[in-house]
Amino acid sequence: SIAQDIAHMIRESGLLVTLVAERDRFRQRDCIQQLELLVEADERLVPGTVRIVEQEPGQYQVTARTVEFGSVEVVL
């Protein structure tokens, strides 16, 4: 359920649409940092463990470590 909550949080923020539409690499990196900070705000996650990596154009993998349940991974 943590993975689902992360996916919903990201989609509801609107930053994912901005990230996919953005062509400038610096602005893409800024969007990714904003998303990482948004996800890190979840108290069930260990701070500093959230990583968002582009797997292919328009597809991003979000990984983080939870306080109680180990690692979590979401692909958007």
Backbone hydrogen bonds, N-H to C=O, Kabsch-Sander energy under -0.5 kcal/mol:
donor,donor_aa,acceptor,acceptor_aa,energy
5,D,1,S,-2.4
6,I,2,I,-2.4
7,A,3,A,-2.4
8,H,4,Q,-2.6
9,M,5,D,-2.5
10,I,6,I,-2.5
11,R,7,A,-2.4
12,E,8,H,-2.7
13,S,9,M,-1.3
14,G,10,I,-0.8
14,G,11,R,-0.8
16,L,10,I,-0.7
18,T,14,G,-1.5
19,L,15,L,-2.7
20,V,16,L,-2.5
21,A,17,V,-2.0
22,E,18,T,-1.6
28,Q,24,D,-2.3
29,R,25,R,-2.2
30,D,26,F,-1.8
31,C,27,R,-2.3
32,I,28,Q,-2.4
33,Q,29,R,-2.3
34,Q,30,D,-2.3
35,L,31,C,-2.5
36,E,32,I,-2.6
37,L,33,Q,-2.3
38,L,34,Q,-2.2
39,V,35,L,-2.7
40,E,36,E,-2.5
41,A,37,L,-0.9
41,A,38,L,-0.6
42,D,39,V,-1.8
45,L,42,D,-1.8
46,V,65,R,-3.1
49,T,46,V,-1.6
51,R,63,T,-2.7
53,V,61,Q,-2.4
55,Q,53,V,-0.6
55,Q,59,Q,-2.3
56,E,59,Q,-1.3
59,Q,56,E,-2.7
61,Q,53,V,-3.1
62,V,60,Y,-0.5
62,V,74,V,-3.7
63,T,51,R,-2.7
63,T,61,Q,-0.5
64,A,72,V,-1.9
66,T,70,G,-3.8
67,V,44,R,-2.8
70,G,66,T,-0.5
72,V,64,A,-2.8
74,V,62,V,-2.7
76,L,60,Y,-3.3
76,L,74,V,-0.5
